[in-house]
Amino acid sequence: MPGSFVRLVHRHIAPNTTGHKAWVLELKNTTTNKWSGGYCFTEFEWLPQDFEIINYRTSKDPKSWFTYKLALARTLIDEETRTKAIGMITLTERKVARRIGTGEKEVLVEAKSEAERVQALRQWFGIVLTPEEERGIRSMPSEITGEGVNF
């Protein structure tokens, strides 16, 4: 994406990991000109049990933001080349926003209800929830209620 920078570096991710390095996908903030880690992985072999426990923890631990916040991102692809990223659409909590290139972020939707957010998922991300999935949102910490998002 023009104006957006990413790099993959092999480095220590914390002072206490001096014996082990990880591959870190870093993103450059074009405003501050600083790099920050967005995702990391190692070359250690993982077994199915390893994936099971990390997925369980991130989906069940109340300290994990995955249990009370909603965040999605979709890369926009140039229609002509079908290979070049030209922007992003994101959903964070109740806002759907679009950024093309280095342009300003444009808020497309600010959902005032869960029904509006479900419609935004369909319209901007192509995610169509079944009635059962929609019912599953009720009483979740991330549900939009009359007072706002519950967290």
PAZAPA-4460 file (N, C-alpha, C; in steps of 0.05 Angstrom, whole numbers, plus 32768, in hexadecimal, padded with zeros to 4 digits):
% residues 151
    n_x    n_y    n_z   ca_x   ca_y   ca_z    c_x    c_y    c_z   seq   type   mol
   8011   7FE9   8000   8000   8000   8000   8012   8019   8000     1      M     A
   800D   802C   7FEF   801E   8044   7FEF   801E   8052   800A     2      P     A
   8036   8058   8014   8037   8067   802D   8036   8054   8046     3      G     A
   8030   803B   8042   8030   8028   8058   8049   8017   8055     4      S     A
   8056   8011   806C   806E   8001   806A   806D   7FEA   807E     5      F     A
   8075   7FD3   8075   8078   7FBC   8087   8093   7FAF   8081     6      V     A
   809D   7FA2   8096   80B6   7F93   8092   80B6   7F7B   80A4     7      R     A
   80C6   7F67   809D   80C9   7F4F   80AD   80E5   7F4F   80B8     8      L     A
   80E8   7F4F   80D2   8103   7F4F   80DF   8105   7F37   80F2     9      V     A
   811E   7F2D   80F5   8123   7F17   8108   8131   7F24   8120    10      H     A
   8122   7F25   8137   812D   7F33   814E   8122   7F28   8168    11      R     A
   812D   7F32   817E   8123   7F2B   8198   8109   7F3B   819C    12      H     A
   80F5   7F2F   81A9   80DC   7F3D   81AD   80D9   7F48   81C9    13      I     A
   80EB   7F41   81DB   80EA   7F4B   81F7   8105   7F47   8203    14      A     A
   810C   7F57   8217   8127   7F55   8223   812D   7F39   822E    15      P     A
   8118   7F2B   8237   811D   7F11   8243   811F   7EFA   822F    16      N     A
   811F   7F00   8215   8120   7EEB   8201   813B   7EED   81F2    17      T     A
   8150   7EF3   8200   816A   7EF7   81F3   8174   7EDE   81E4    18      T     A
   816B   7EC7   81EC   8175   7EAF   81DF   8164   7EA7   81C6    19      G     A
   814E   7EB4   81C3   813C   7EAC   81AD   8133   7EC5   819D    20      H     A
   8133   7EC3   8184   8128   7ED9   8173   810F   7ECF   8165    21      K     A
   80FF   7EE3   815E   80E6   7EDD   8150   80E5   7EEE   8136    22      A     A
   80D6   7EE5   8123   80D1   7EF4   810B   80BA   7F08   8112    23      W     A
   80BE   7F21   810D   80AB   7F36   8115   80A3   7F46   80FC    24      V     A
   8088   7F46   80F7   807E   7F57   80E2   8079   7F72   80EF    25      L     A
   8089   7F86   80E5   8087   7FA1   80F1   8079   7FB3   80DD    26      E     A
   806A   7FC6   80E8   805C   7FDA   80D9   8068   7FF5   80E0    27      L     A
   806B   8006   80CC   8076   8021   80D0   8060   8035   80D1    28      K     A
   8060   8044   80E7   804D   805B   80EA   8058   8072   80DA    29      N     A
   804A   807A   80C5   8055   808F   80B4   8054   80AB   80C1    30      T     A
   8044   80AD   80D6   8043   80C7   80E5   805B   80CA   80F7    31      T     A
   8062   80B5   8106   8078   80B7   8119   8092   80AC   810E    32      T     A
   8090   809E   80F7   80A7   8092   80EA   80B4   807C   80FB    33      N     A
   80A4   806F   810C   80AD   805A   811E   80A2   803F   8115    34      K     A
   80B2   802A   8119   80A9   800F   8113   809E   8002   812D    35      W     A
   8089   7FF2   812A   807E   7FE3   8141   8076   7FC8   8138    36      S     A
   8079   7FB5   814A   8073   7F99   8144   8055   7F95   8142    37      G     A
   804C   7F86   812E   8030   7F81   812B   8029   7F63   812E    38      G     A
   803D   7F52   8128   8038   7F35   812A   8054   7F28   812B    39      Y     A
   8057   7F12   813A   8070   7F05   813A   806C   7EE6   813A    40      C     A
   8081   7ED8   8130   8080   7EBB   8131   809D   7EB1   8132    41      F     A
   80A0   7E99   813B   80BA   7E8C   813E   80BC   7E75   812A    42      T     A
   80D3   7E69   812A   80D7   7E51   8119   80D4   7E37   8128    43      E     A
   80CB   7E39   8142   80C6   7E21   8152   80AE   7E12   8147    44      F     A
   80B0   7DF8   8148   8099   7DE7   813F   8083   7DE9   8153    45      E     A
   806A   7DEC   8149   8053   7DED   815B   8042   7DD4   8156    46      W     A
   8038   7DC9   816C   8027   7DB2   816B   800A   7DBA   816D    47      L     A
   7FF7   7DA9   8165   7FDB   7DB1   8167   7FD3   7DBB   8183    48      P     A
   7FDF   7DAF   8198   7FD9   7DB7   81B4   7FE2   7DD4   81B9    49      Q     A
   7FF7   7DDC   81AD   8001   7DF8   81B1   7FEC   7E0C   81A6    50      D     A
   7FE2   7E06   818E   7FCE   7E18   8182   7FB5   7E17   8192    51      F     A
   7FAD   7E00   819C   7F95   7DFD   81AC   7F96   7E0F   81C5    52      E     A
   7FAB   7E0E   81D3   7FAD   7E1E   81EC   7FAE   7E3C   81E7    53      I     A
   7FBD   7E45   81D3   7FBE   7E62   81CF   7FA3   7E6C   81C4    54      I     A
   7F96   7E5C   81B3   7F7C   7E65   81AA   7F67   7E65   81C1    55      N     A
   7F69   7E51   81D2   7F57   7E50   81E9   7F5B   7E68   81FB    56      Y     A
   7F74   7E6E   8201   7F79   7E84   8213   7F70   7E9F   8207    57      R     A
   7F77   7EA4   81EE   7F6F   7EBE   81E3   7F51   7EC1   81E0    58      T     A
   7F42   7EAB   81DF   7F25   7EAD   81DC   7F16   7EAB   81F6    59      S     A
   7F24   7EA3   820C   7F16   7EA0   8226   7F20   7EB2   823C    60      K     A
   7F39   7EBA   823B   7F45   7ECA   8251   7F39   7EE6   8251    61      D     A
   7F2C   7EEF   8267   7F20   7F0A   8268   7F34   7F20   8264    62      P     A
   7F4E   7F1B   8268   7F63   7F2F   8263   7F6A   7F32   8246    63      K     A
   7F62   7F1F   8235   7F67   7F1F   8219   7F53   7F31   820B    64      S     A
   7F5C   7F46   81FC   7F49   7F58   81F0   7F38   7F4A   81DB    65      W     A
   7F40   7F33   81D2   7F30   7F24   81BF   7F15   7F1B   81CB    66      F     A
   7F13   7F1C   81E6   7EFA   7F13   81F3   7EE6   7F2A   81F6    67      T     A
   7EEE   7F42   81F1   7EDB   7F58   81F5   7EDC   7F6E   81E0    68      Y     A
   7EEC   7F6C   81CC   7EED   7F80   81B6   7EEB   7F72   819B    69      K     A
   7EE1   7F81   8188   7EDE   7F76   816D   7EF0   7F87   815B    70      L     A
   7F00   7F79   814A   7F12   7F87   8138   7F15   7F75   811F    71      A     A
   7F11   7F82   8108   7F14   7F74   80EE   7F24   7F86   80DB    72      L     A
   7F32   7F7A   80C8   7F40   7F8A   80B4   7F3D   7F7B   8099    73      A     A
   7F38   7F8A   8084   7F37   7F7F   8069   7F48   7F90   8057    74      R     A
   7F5A   7F83   8049   7F6B   7F91   8036   7F5C   7F96   801C    75      T     A
   7F5D   7FAE   8012   7F50   7FB5   7FF8   7F65   7FB1   7FE2    76      L     A
   7F5D   7FA3   7FCE   7F6F   7F9B   7FB8   7F68   7FAB   7F9F    77      I     A
   7F7C   7FB4   7F90   7F78   7FC2   7F77   7F69   7FAF   7F64    78      D     A
   7F53   7FB8   7F5A   7F42   7FA7   7F48   7F4F   7FA0   7F2E    79      E     A
   7F61   7FB1   7F24   7F6E   7FAC   7F0A   7F84   7F96   7F0D    80      E     A
   7F96   7F9A   7F20   7FAC   7F87   7F22   7FA5   7F6E   7F33    81      T     A
   7F92   7F71   7F45   7F89   7F5C   7F58   7FA0   7F52   7F69    82      R     A
   7FB7   7F61   7F6A   7FCE   7F59   7F7A   7FD8   7F70   7F8C    83      T     A
   7FCF   7F88   7F87   7FDA   7F9F   7F96   7FC7   7FA9   7FAB    84      K     A
   7FD0   7FAA   7FC4   7FC0   7FB5   7FDA   7FBE   7FD3   7FD7    85      A     A
   7FA6   7FDE   7FD8   7FA2   7FFB   7FD6   7F97   8008   7FEE    86      I     A
   7F8E   7FF8   8002   7F82   8004   801A   7F78   7FEE   802D    87      G     A
   7F6A   7FF8   8042   7F5F   7FE6   8056   7F44   7FEF   805E    88      M     A
   7F33   7FDC   8065   7F1A   7FE2   8073   7F1D   7FD4   808E    89      I     A
   7F17   7FE2   80A4   7F19   7FD7   80BE   7EFF   7FDB   80CD    90      T     A
   7EF9   7FC8   80DF   7EE3   7FCB   80F2   7EF0   7FC9   810E    91      L     A
   7EED   7FDE   811D   7EF7   7FDF   8138   7EDF   7FE7   814A    92      T     A
   7ED7   7FD4   815B   7EC0   7FD8   816D   7EA7   7FDD   815C    93      E     A
   7E9F   7FF5   8158   7E87   7FFC   8149   7E8C   800C   8130    94      R     A
   7EA5   8013   812A   7EAB   8024   8113   7EB8   8014   80FC    95      K     A
   7EAD   8018   80E5   7EB9   800D   80CC   7EC6   8025   80BE    96      V     A
   7EE0   8022   80B8   7EEE   8038   80AB   7EFE   802D   8093    97      A     A
   7F03   803F   8080   7F12   8038   8068   7F29   804C   8065    98      R     A
   7F40   8041   805D   7F57   8052   8057   7F62   8049   803C    99      R     A
   7F64   805B   8029   7F70   8054   800F   7F8B   8061   800E   100      I     A
   7FA0   8051   8009   7FBB   805B   8008   7FC2   8069   8021   101      G     A
   7FCE   8081   801F   7FD6   8090   8037   7FC1   80A5   803E   102      T     A
   7FA9   80A3   8032   7F94   80B7   8037   7F89   80B5   8053   103      G     A
   7F77   80C8   8059   7F6A   80C9   8073   7F58   80B1   8076   104      E     A
   7F54   80A9   808F   7F42   8093   8095   7F25   809F   8093   105      K     A
   7F14   8091   8085   7EF8   8099   8081   7EE6   8086   8090   106      E     A
   7ED7   8091   80A3   7EC4   8080   80B2   7EAC   807B   80A0   107      V     A
   7EA6   8062   809B   7E90   805A   808A   7E77   8054   809A   108      L     A
   7E7A   8048   80B1   7E63   8041   80C2   7E6C   8045   80DF   109      V     A
   7E5A   804F   80EF   7E5D   804F   810C   7E43   8043   8117   110      E     A
   7E44   8029   811B   7E2C   801A   8123   7E22   8023   813E   111      A     A
   7E08   8027   813F   7DFB   802F   8158   7DED   8017   8165   112      K     A
   7DEC   8000   8156   7DDF   7FE8   8161   7DEE   7FD0   8156   113      S     A
   7DE9   7FB9   8162   7DF6   7FA1   8158   7DEB   7F9A   813C   114      E     A
   7DD2   7F9F   8137   7DC7   7F9A   811C   7DD5   7FAA   8107   115      A     A
   7DDC   7FC3   810D   7DEB   7FD4   80FA   7E08   7FC9   80F6   116      E     A
   7E14   7FBF   810B   7E2F   7FB4   8108   7E2E   7F9A   80F8   117      R     A
   7E1A   7F89   80FC   7E16   7F71   80ED   7E13   7F78   80CF   118      V     A
   7E03   7F8C   80CA   7E00   7F95   80AE   7E1A   7F9F   80A2   119      Q     A
   7E2A   7FAD   80B2   7E44   7FB7   80A9   7E57   7FA0   80A3   120      A     A
   7E56   7F8A   80B3   7E66   7F73   80AE   7E5F   7F67   8092   121      L     A
   7E45   7F67   808D   7E3C   7F5C   8073   7E45   7F6E   805C   122      R     A
   7E40   7F88   805F   7E45   7F9B   8049   7E63   7F9E   8043   123      Q     A
   7E74   7FA2   8058   7E8F   7FAA   8054   7EA3   7F93   8055   124      W     A
   7E9B   7F7C   8061   7EAE   7F65   8064   7EA3   7F4C   8057   125      F     A
   7E8A   7F4C   804E   7E7F   7F34   8041   7E7A   7F1E   8055   126      G     A
   7E77   7F25   806F   7E72   7F11   8084   7E54   7F11   8089   127      I     A
   7E47   7EFA   8083   7E2A   7EF8   8088   7E26   7EE4   809F   128      V     A
   7E1C   7EEF   80B5   7E17   7EDF   80CC   7DFC   7ED0   80CA   129      L     A
   7DFC   7EB8   80D4   7DE2   7EA9   80D5   7DD2   7EB5   80ED   130      T     A
   7DB8   7EB0   80EE   7DA8   7EB9   8105   7DB4   7EAE   811F   131      P     A
   7DBD   7E95   811F   7DC9   7E8A   8137   7DE2   7E99   8140   132      E     A
   7DF3   7EA1   812C   7E0B   7EB0   8132   7E04   7ECC   813D   133      E     A
   7DF0   7ED8   8131   7DE7   7EF2   813C   7DDD   7EF0   8158   134      E     A
   7DCE   7EDA   815F   7DC5   7ED6   817A   7DDC   7ED2   818D   135      R     A
   7DF2   7EC6   8183   7E09   7EC0   8193   7E18   7ED9   819C   136      G     A
   7E13   7EF0   818F   7E1F   7F09   8197   7E12   7F14   81B1   137      I     A
   7DF9   7F0E   81B5   7DEA   7F19   81CC   7DF9   7F12   81E6   138      R     A
   7DFA   7F26   81F7   7E06   7F24   8211   7E25   7F21   8211   139      S     A
   7E31   7F22   81FA   7E4E   7F21   81F8   7E59   7F3D   8200   140      M     A
   7E71   7F3E   820C   7E7C   7F58   8213   7E7E   7F6C   81FC   141      P     A
   7E82   7F62   81E4   7E86   7F73   81CC   7E6B   7F7C   81C0   142      S     A
   7E55   7F72   81CA   7E3B   7F79   81BE   7E35   7F97   81C1   143      E     A
   7E2B   7FA3   81AC   7E21   7FBF   81AE   7E05   7FBF   81B9   144      I     A
   7E03   7FCC   81D0   7DE8   7FCE   81DD   7DDF   7FEB   81DB   145      T     A
   7DC9   7FF1   81E7   7DBF   800D   81E7   7DD3   8020   81F3   146      G     A
   7DE4   8017   8206   7DF7   8028   8213   7E12   8029   8204   147      E     A
   7E16   8017   81F1   7E30   8017   81E3   7E3B   7FFA   81E3   148      G     A
   7E55   7FF8   81DF   7E62   7FDE   81E0   7E66   7FD6   81FD   149      V     A
   7E60   7FBD   8204   7E61   7FB4   8220   7E7D   7FAC   8229   150      N     A
   7E8E   7FBE   8230   7EA7   7FB6   823D   7EB2   7FCC   824E   151      F     A
***
